[in-house]
Structures are given as C-alpha cells and as structure tokens.
Amino acid sequence: MVTNIITALTSNQMIAPSIWIDPQTGNDYFLTVQYPEQDISSLETLLNIPVLGTTDGANRQNSVLLRNVATVTPEQQPAEADHYNIQRVVDVLVSPRGEDLKGTQAAINDALARMKLPPGVNVTFRGAVAAMQASFATFGFGLATAILLLYLVMVAQFRSFIDPFIIMFAVPMGLVGVVAVLVSTGTTLNIESFMGTIVMVGIVVSNSILLVDFANQRYRGGQELRPAIIDASRIRMRPILMTALATVVGLLPIAMKLGAGSEASAPLARAAVGGLAVSTVLTLVLVPAIYEIIYSRVARPEQK
C-alpha cells in the first residue's frame, strides 16, 4: 500500500493517480493519468487522489482515496538539504550591488550582530569573501615579511642596527600617503593596492638609503653632525626627487584611468603615487631629523 501511495503522489514531480479501465475490446489496460499542475490548488486535491488497494489483480473497484488511507498535514520544510564538509548547512546567497566587497561583508556582520542565533548555529563566509580574507592575510604577511627582510639585508650591508632603523622611518610616512589617496579617490583596499604599497616601500627605502649613506660618509669623515646631514639632504635631494617624480609621472595616467585597460591597475598606481608623493617630501625632512636625534646621543661611528 505504501508503494502505491508513493506511486500515486510522485511521477516526474507531478501527481500520478492510477486507475483501471475496461475498453470496448474487453481487455483491461492500466492507464496512468497526471493532474495538470495548475489544477493542484489545495490540499483537498491531494486527498482525492485514487490509490490502488493491492498490486496483483487491482482494478478501479478496489481503488481508495488517499484521504482514507493516509493523514496529510501541511508543514514547512526546506526544499533541499545542503551539506558542506559533511555538515548540514543553509546557504544564503548575497550579491553585492557595488565593487566594495568588504563593505558588503561589514553590512552583513552588522545585521548578524543584531540577531540571536539558535544554539549550535554558526555563520561562516564562503565564496568571494573567503577568498578576499585569505588574499588579505597573505599579502599582509608578505608585506610584513618584505619589510623585515629588507631591514635584515640593510643590517648586513650597513653593519649597523641604527642606520636601517632610521631608513625604515620612511615607510610609515609612505603608508600615510597610501591611505590618504585611497580614501580621497574612493578606492578600496584590494590586491592591486596592496601590490602598489609593496612597490612604494621599495622605492622610498631606496631613497632613504641614499640620504643616510651620504650622511654617514660626511659624518664619519670628520664633519659635524648637523652640517653633515644638511649637506646630505641638499646633495641627495635631486636624485631622490628625480626618482620619485619619474615614477609618479609614469603611474599617473594609470591612476587617472586614462589608458586602455588601466581600470584594473588603477588601485596599484594610486597607492604607489600617494605613498611616493608623501614619503618623498617627508623623507627629506623626517629622516634627517631622526638621524640627528639618534646620532647626537651615540658615539660617532668609525669609518669603515
């Protein structure tokens, strides 16, 4: 009987009642009928479906209505059960209206913070958000590793922990410029802008190296501290400005989206331009000041 009920209710996802007819030939034929989908309008339609009483020798005389052999009650259940890593999940798909994926995630987090989830229910992000978080973590680790390795290389080259420390003061100034340009232009922090930040770090550190190395030569050669750092800033200002200006001019069309295909690389160019524009000016002011403050409190280094 259970099999007959299931057969009566399911056939290509439609209602399939089965009855016997007696054609004019005198032979019995088994006829399967499907209800039109638009006619299944209420629970009464389902309850009036005929169900065969037995399998062998069944005919229309011993067919019964579904209401006589089953109890049907309406319930709310999910149409499908999804699983991820064997665990039961309910997928809620979100399509951002704009390009700011992080802003969309923040809005979702705010909405979830106002909700009281049932016990045992956890919320996790998958898809583009998970990829974005993994990429940010990777590039953040890469940026920190690049700065650390750069410092260690300079320690080996300068044979000093003080000079690389002074040189690295140009990096925070460049980050200030990156943030200022990204905020002023409405550019999001993404993979391209992270790459532009790494490019900026390499250039501003090289400019700072020129300044500190020349100051070391003058100071270790016997010149007084302040005149040594002033001469270094004055003499090295031209190559520092030329390097930064050439990079900024080269990246400016991309930052302004003037060239074909520059849309994708605009965040990279904007991060590099903003960081170089601010750090170049501050390198000529802050690095000499830090150099004088530190070396005024330590002994004059020996000529290497």
Backbone hydrogen bonds, N-H to C=O, Kabsch-Sander energy under -0.5 kcal/mol:
donor,donor_aa,acceptor,acceptor_aa,energy
5,I,1,M,-2.2
6,I,2,V,-2.4
7,T,3,T,-2.5
8,A,4,N,-2.0
9,L,5,I,-1.6
10,T,6,I,-2.2
11,S,14,M,-0.9
14,M,11,S,-0.9
16,A,8,A,-2.0
18,S,50,P,-0.7
19,I,31,L,-1.6
21,I,29,Y,-1.4
26,G,23,P,-1.8
29,Y,21,I,-1.1
31,L,19,I,-1.6
31,L,29,Y,-0.6
33,V,17,P,-2.1
35,Y,15,I,-1.4
39,D,36,P,-1.7
40,I,36,P,-0.6
40,I,37,E,-1.0
41,S,39,D,-1.7
46,L,42,S,-0.9
47,L,43,L,-2.1
48,N,44,E,-1.4
49,I,46,L,-1.5
51,V,64,V,-4.0
58,A,55,T,-0.8
62,N,59,N,-0.7
63,S,60,R,-0.8
64,V,51,V,-2.9
66,L,49,I,-2.0
67,R,47,L,-2.1
68,N,65,L,-1.4
69,V,65,L,-0.6
69,V,66,L,-1.2
70,A,66,L,-1.6
72,V,70,A,-0.5
73,T,71,T,-0.5
77,Q,75,E,-0.6
82,D,80,E,-0.6
82,D,89,V,-0.8
84,Y,87,Q,-2.6
87,Q,84,Y,-1.4
89,V,82,D,-2.3
93,L,91,D,-0.6
101,L,99,E,-1.6
104,T,100,D,-1.6
105,Q,101,L,-2.2
106,A,102,K,-2.3
107,A,103,G,-2.0
108,I,104,T,-2.0
109,N,105,Q,-2.5
110,D,106,A,-2.1
111,A,107,A,-2.0
112,L,108,I,-2.5
113,A,109,N,-2.0
114,R,110,D,-0.9
115,M,112,L,-1.3
117,L,115,M,-0.7
121,V,118,P,-1.7
122,N,120,G,-0.5
124,T,122,N,-0.5
129,V,126,R,-0.7
131,A,127,G,-2.0
132,M,128,A,-2.4
133,Q,129,V,-2.5
134,A,130,A,-2.3
135,S,131,A,-2.3
136,F,132,M,-2.6
137,A,133,Q,-2.2
138,T,134,A,-2.2
139,F,135,S,-2.8
140,G,136,F,-2.7
141,F,137,A,-2.1
142,G,138,T,-2.3
143,L,139,F,-2.8
144,A,140,G,-2.2
145,T,141,F,-2.5
146,A,142,G,-2.6
147,I,143,L,-2.2
148,L,144,A,-2.2
149,L,145,T,-2.9
150,L,146,A,-2.3
151,Y,147,I,-2.2
152,L,148,L,-2.4
153,V,149,L,-2.5
154,M,150,L,-2.1
155,V,151,Y,-2.1
156,A,152,L,-1.9
157,Q,153,V,-2.0
158,F,154,M,-3.2
159,R,155,V,-1.5
160,S,155,V,-0.8
165,F,161,F,-0.9
166,I,162,I,-2.2
167,I,163,D,-2.5
168,M,164,P,-2.3
169,F,166,I,-1.2
170,A,167,I,-1.7
171,V,168,M,-1.2
173,M,169,F,-0.8
174,G,170,A,-1.6
175,L,171,V,-2.0
176,V,172,P,-1.7
177,G,173,M,-1.6
178,V,174,G,-2.0
179,V,175,L,-2.4
180,A,176,V,-2.2
181,V,177,G,-2.2
182,L,178,V,-2.4
183,V,179,V,-2.3
184,S,180,A,-2.2
185,T,181,V,-2.0
186,G,182,L,-0.6
186,G,183,V,-0.7
187,T,182,L,-2.2
190,N,188,T,-0.9
194,F,190,N,-2.0
195,M,191,I,-2.2
196,G,192,E,-2.3
197,T,193,S,-1.8
198,I,194,F,-2.0
199,V,195,M,-2.2
200,M,196,G,-2.3
201,V,197,T,-2.2
202,G,198,I,-1.7
203,I,199,V,-1.7
204,V,200,M,-2.6
205,V,201,V,-1.9
206,S,202,G,-1.6
207,N,203,I,-2.0
208,S,204,V,-2.1
209,I,205,V,-2.2
210,L,206,S,-1.7
211,L,207,N,-1.5
212,V,208,S,-2.5
213,D,209,I,-2.7
214,F,210,L,-1.7
215,A,211,L,-2.0
216,N,212,V,-2.3
217,Q,213,D,-1.9
218,R,214,F,-1.9
219,Y,215,A,-2.7
220,R,216,N,-2.8
221,G,217,Q,-1.0
222,G,219,Y,-1.2
223,Q,218,R,-2.0
228,A,224,E,-2.0
229,I,225,L,-2.2
230,I,226,R,-2.4
231,D,227,P,-2.5
232,A,228,A,-2.0
233,S,229,I,-2.1
234,R,230,I,-2.3
235,I,231,D,-2.7
236,R,232,A,-2.4
237,M,233,S,-0.7
240,I,236,R,-1.8
241,L,237,M,-2.7
242,M,238,R,-2.6
243,T,239,P,-2.2
244,A,240,I,-2.3
245,L,241,L,-2.9
246,A,242,M,-2.4
247,T,243,T,-1.8
248,V,244,A,-2.7
249,V,245,L,-2.8
250,G,246,A,-1.9
251,L,247,T,-1.9
252,L,248,V,-1.6
255,A,251,L,-2.5
256,M,252,L,-2.0
257,K,254,I,-1.3
258,L,253,P,-2.9
259,G,253,P,-0.5
262,S,259,G,-1.6
266,A,262,S,-0.9
266,A,263,E,-0.5
269,A,265,S,-2.1
270,R,266,A,-2.7
271,A,267,P,-2.2
272,A,268,L,-2.2
273,V,269,A,-2.8
274,G,270,R,-2.6
275,G,271,A,-2.2
276,L,272,A,-2.4
277,A,273,V,-2.6
278,V,274,G,-1.7
279,S,275,G,-2.4
280,T,276,L,-2.3
281,V,277,A,-0.8
282,L,278,V,-2.2
283,T,279,S,-2.7
284,L,280,T,-1.2
285,V,282,L,-0.9
286,L,282,L,-3.9
287,V,282,L,-0.7
287,V,283,T,-0.6
289,A,285,V,-1.4
290,I,286,L,-2.9
291,Y,287,V,-2.6
292,E,288,P,-2.3
293,I,289,A,-2.4
294,I,290,I,-2.4
295,Y,291,Y,-2.5
296,S,292,E,-1.4
297,R,294,I,-1.6
